[in-house]
Amino acid sequence: MRAAFFDVGDTLIDERRRPEHLAAAARARLVAALGERGWYDRFTMARHGGDAEEPVPQATLQWIQGWLREEGVESVGLDLEVIRDAMVVPFEGTSMLTPGAAGAVRWCRSRGLRVILVSNTLWRGDADSRKDWRAMGLADAIDGYVTSHSVGWRKPHPAMFRRALELARCEPGEAFMVGDRLRADIWGARQLGLRTVWRIPKSGVPQSDADVTPDVTVDELTELPVRIAAWVA
């Protein structure tokens, strides 16, 4: 075994702020970037469609352009990339690591595995993720970041896992995926031949149907080192 891939949301990170609090934080970032505008409240609370568990294209800038057009907001002179960047509310101060997350990541790294984070995102790109994990104090244990915003596809699309394999410089049989979504994480990884670890989700978000049985199931990431020790021996 040469690489460990981790999902982020509800696997390594628990979101501890309510959507309206995150919207307020994003609004403040928009004001700082572009000045005050009348459409920020509607935009930050809009349903952005970022939870789909199908292998759909991720086209954030096109989504922003479409929303502005549908809402009748004049977009001439607006830099869509600036809007996207402003919506990236840092993890630090808004989220916390799940139990055992830091220990599991560091344990994998200490065993010589390349650790890659593979995450469906709307606003965050690979570079944004790197900044987040530097602030969270774990960047030294992470070798690469794969986000759907940067790749252009959402898990379970194989492009996400192929990019992770490319960064890890290994074959599918030499890596395993840890995630909380049966379809996006477990089913998606298994289609390419990766081993899988399902972290039972705590958020209560319904799971999409997936005809898949994970190789290992854990309640918390504190269990991960013991459960997969034989893989990396």
C-alpha positions in Angstrom: 0.0 0.0 0.0 1.4 3.4 -1.0 -1.3 6.0 -0.6 -4.2 7.0 1.6 -7.0 9.2 0.1 -9.4 11.0 2.5 -12.7 12.8 1.9 -13.0 16.1 3.8 -16.5 17.1 4.7 -18.0 14.8 7.4 -14.9 12.6 7.2 -12.0 14.8 8.4 -14.0 18.0 9.1 -17.2 18.7 11.0 -19.0 21.9 10.2 -20.0 23.6 13.4 -21.6 26.8 12.2 -25.1 27.2 10.9 -25.7 28.0 7.2 -26.8 31.6 8.1 -23.6 32.1 10.0 -21.5 30.9 7.1 -23.5 33.1 4.8 -22.8 36.1 7.0 -19.1 35.3 6.9 -19.2 34.9 3.1 -21.1 38.2 2.8 -18.4 40.0 4.8 -15.8 38.6 2.4 -17.8 39.8 -0.6 -18.0 43.3 0.8 -14.3 43.4 1.5 -13.6 42.2 -2.1 -16.2 44.2 -4.1 -17.8 46.7 -1.8 -21.4 46.7 -0.8 -24.0 45.4 -3.3 -27.7 44.6 -2.9 -27.6 41.0 -4.1 -25.2 39.5 -1.5 -27.8 38.2 0.9 -29.7 36.4 -1.8 -26.5 35.0 -3.3 -25.0 33.7 -0.1 -28.2 32.0 1.0 -29.0 30.5 -2.5 -29.1 26.8 -2.9 -25.9 26.1 -4.8 -26.5 22.5 -5.7 -23.2 21.3 -4.3 -24.4 18.1 -2.7 -25.2 16.0 -5.7 -23.7 12.5 -5.5 -23.6 11.9 -9.3 -20.5 12.2 -11.5 -21.6 15.6 -12.8 -19.4 18.4 -14.1 -18.3 21.0 -11.6 -18.6 24.4 -13.2 -18.6 27.0 -10.4 -18.0 30.1 -12.5 -20.7 29.2 -15.0 -23.1 28.6 -12.0 -22.3 32.1 -10.7 -22.8 33.6 -14.1 -26.2 31.8 -14.5 -27.3 32.9 -11.0 -26.5 36.6 -11.7 -28.3 36.4 -15.1 -31.4 34.8 -13.5 -31.5 37.3 -10.7 -31.1 40.3 -13.1 -27.8 41.3 -11.6 -25.6 43.3 -14.0 -22.4 41.3 -14.4 -20.4 43.6 -16.6 -17.2 44.4 -14.9 -17.7 41.7 -12.2 -14.8 39.3 -11.9 -16.4 35.9 -11.3 -13.2 34.5 -9.9 -13.2 37.2 -7.2 -16.7 36.2 -6.3 -15.8 32.6 -6.0 -12.7 33.4 -3.9 -14.7 35.5 -1.6 -17.1 32.6 -0.9 -14.3 30.4 0.3 -14.8 30.9 4.1 -11.7 29.4 5.8 -12.2 26.2 7.9 -10.3 27.8 10.7 -12.9 29.2 13.1 -15.8 27.7 11.3 -15.1 23.9 11.5 -13.4 21.4 13.6 -11.6 18.1 13.0 -13.6 14.9 13.5 -12.4 12.6 16.3 -9.2 10.9 15.3 -8.8 12.8 12.1 -5.4 14.3 12.8 -4.1 11.1 14.3 -5.3 9.0 11.3 -3.7 11.4 8.8 -0.5 11.5 10.6 -0.4 7.8 11.2 -0.8 7.1 7.5 2.0 9.6 6.7 4.3 8.1 9.3 3.8 4.7 7.6 5.2 6.1 4.4 1.8 6.5 2.7 1.2 9.5 0.5 -1.8 11.3 1.9 -4.2 13.0 -0.7 -7.4 14.8 0.1 -10.2 14.2 -2.4 -13.1 16.5 -1.9 -16.3 17.6 -3.7 -16.3 21.4 -3.4 -18.2 24.3 -4.9 -16.0 27.3 -4.1 -12.7 25.7 -2.9 -10.0 24.9 -5.4 -6.8 22.9 -4.7 -4.9 26.0 -3.7 -7.6 27.1 -1.3 -7.6 23.6 0.3 -3.8 23.9 0.8 -4.3 27.2 2.7 -7.0 25.7 4.9 -5.0 22.7 6.0 -1.9 24.9 6.6 -4.1 26.9 9.0 -5.4 23.7 10.6 -1.9 22.6 11.3 -1.9 19.4 9.2 -0.4 20.5 5.9 2.9 18.9 6.7 1.2 15.5 6.7 -0.7 16.0 3.4 0.9 15.4 0.1 -1.8 16.6 -2.3 -5.2 18.1 -2.8 -7.9 17.1 -5.3 -11.1 19.3 -5.5 -14.0 19.0 -7.8 -13.7 22.7 -8.5 -10.2 22.3 -9.9 -10.7 19.0 -11.6 -14.1 19.9 -13.2 -16.0 16.8 -12.1 -17.6 15.7 -8.9 -17.1 12.4 -7.1 -17.9 9.6 -8.0 -16.5 10.6 -11.4 -13.3 8.6 -12.0 -11.4 11.8 -13.0 -11.3 12.7 -9.3 -9.7 9.5 -8.2 -7.4 9.4 -11.3 -6.0 12.8 -10.3 -5.4 11.5 -6.8 -3.6 8.5 -8.1 -1.5 10.7 -10.4 -0.5 12.9 -7.4 0.3 9.8 -5.3 2.2 8.2 -8.2 0.6 4.8 -7.6 -1.8 2.3 -9.1 -5.4 1.8 -7.8 -4.4 -1.4 -6.0 -1.8 0.5 -4.0 -4.3 3.0 -2.5 -7.4 3.2 -0.3 -10.1 5.8 0.0 -11.7 6.9 3.3 -15.0 8.6 3.2 -18.5 9.0 4.6 -20.5 8.9 1.3 -21.3 5.4 0.1 -21.8 6.4 -3.6 -19.4 9.4 -4.0 -16.5 8.0 -1.9 -16.9 4.2 -1.6 -18.6 3.2 -4.9 -16.6 5.8 -6.8 -13.3 4.5 -5.5 -14.2 0.9 -6.0 -14.9 1.5 -9.7 -11.2 2.1 -10.2 -10.1 -0.8 -7.9 -9.2 1.1 -4.7 -9.8 -0.4 -1.3 -12.3 1.5 0.8 -13.0 2.6 4.3 -16.5 3.9 5.2 -16.7 6.3 8.1 -20.3 6.1 9.2 -21.7 9.6 8.8 -22.9 11.5 11.8 -24.6 14.4 10.0 -27.9 12.5 9.2 -27.7 13.5 5.5 -29.5 10.8 3.5 -27.2 8.5 1.5 -27.7 8.0 -2.2 -28.3 4.4 -3.3 -25.1 2.5 -3.9 -24.7 -1.2 -4.5 -21.3 -1.5 -2.7 -19.9 -3.0 0.4 -16.8 -1.2 1.9 -13.8 -3.2 2.8 -13.7 -1.7 6.3 -16.3 0.3 8.3 -15.4 2.5 11.2 -17.5 4.7 13.5 -14.6 7.1 14.1 -11.2 7.6 12.5 -9.6 6.7 15.9 -10.3 3.1 14.7 -8.5 3.5 11.4 -4.9 2.5 12.3 -6.0 -0.8 13.9 -8.5 -1.7 11.2 -6.1 -1.2 8.3 -2.8 -2.1 9.9 -2.5 -5.3 7.9 -2.8 -3.3 4.6 0.3 -1.2 5.4 2.3 -3.9 7.2 
